[in-house]
Amino acid sequence: MEIESHSRIISGEKTTPEVTFENTLRPQSFDEFPGQESVKEKLKVFVEAARKREEPLDHTLLCGPPGLGKTTLSHIIAYHLQAPFVATSGPTLHKKGDLAAILTGLKPHSVLFIDEIHRLNKDVEEYLYSAMEDYFIDIITGEGLGAKSIRFPIAPFTLVGATTRAGLLKAPFRDRFGIIERLQFYGPSDLVQILSRSSHLLGVDLDGDGASELARRSRGTPRVANRLLKRVRDYAQVKGDGLIDGDMANYALNELKVDQMGLDDMDRRILNLIVEKFAGGPVGIDTLSAALSEESDTLEEVYEPYLIQEGLIQKTPRGRVITDRCRQHLGIESLKNT
């Protein structure tokens, strides 16, 4: 499919080498996107139906932990809709005027992607309601007694929101999304496909054993897999002959202190803290945050989903508790002996 590029990014953040690296590896179409089969197949149908009706795709909310492909899927949706793509993020939209400037500049059937949409402030969020439902916004002109509200029509568009915390979206906002999909952690076979594709694009010599070792320790997350591939490549070039095989991957990942389950230093700090300081739990997230000198949002969005997915901790009404599987992984026979 050949289409003209209409991609714009509206953000206060500068492009970094890491962002450029991720963009280089980003799939451009559904066929290039491994994993998330259920979500992908549904989106294919919804996108094709919208194209046949020559209508904007229903507003779409993509949920799930960081690094699973929410941003990539938003690009792919715009690609298959043959639509202009405009990207921004919740924290950069400080006031209604910021959003109005974007909305009034959209072309018909554009895809507006808002990352971290749960971090929109209340006024900006509510300003989106009329734009999403009826494609208009109210613009205030003048001041004081002379102020007037003008209803300003905007081009029909599709809002694609990405969030790691869907529960923080208010019900009236969430209900305005016609499509809501949750992305899951990836299986090893899907991660092997992703790593094989990435190694080809980067010119890295990666064999099957090396890809399997990397996939096993990538926390079910493509972003982590690609980041580890980049780091292991450095070890292969400096400590080896450039080939990433099973032995080199194992050596490099051990040097990076990424264990057999993909846990890094922070993961182990979290688990050991619960064991050593709080007798295995329960312990509240705010207490953990203070003890680790880490933001509670980061713990909940970045670290906890995988630890819970792997059955290493449980969330209870009283706080976080480590599990028997965690004790086995850490080599702890009994909490009474810690």
Protein Blocks (a to p, Z undefined) as FASTA:
>chain_A
ZZdddbdcddfbdcdfklmmmmmmpcfbfklmggjklmmmmmmmmmmmmmmnopacdddd
deddehilpmmmmmmmmmmnopacddddfklmmbfklmmmmmmmpcehiacddehkllpc
fklmmmmmmmmmnopadddedehjlpccddddddddddddddfblmlpcfklmmmpmbdc
ddddddfklmmmmmmmmmmmnopacdfklmmmmmmmnoopaklmmmmmmmmmmmmmmmmn
opacfklmmmmmmmnopafkopafklmmmmmmmmmmnnopaadfklmmmmnopafklmmm
mmmmmmmmnopaccdfkbccddfklmmmnopabfklZZ
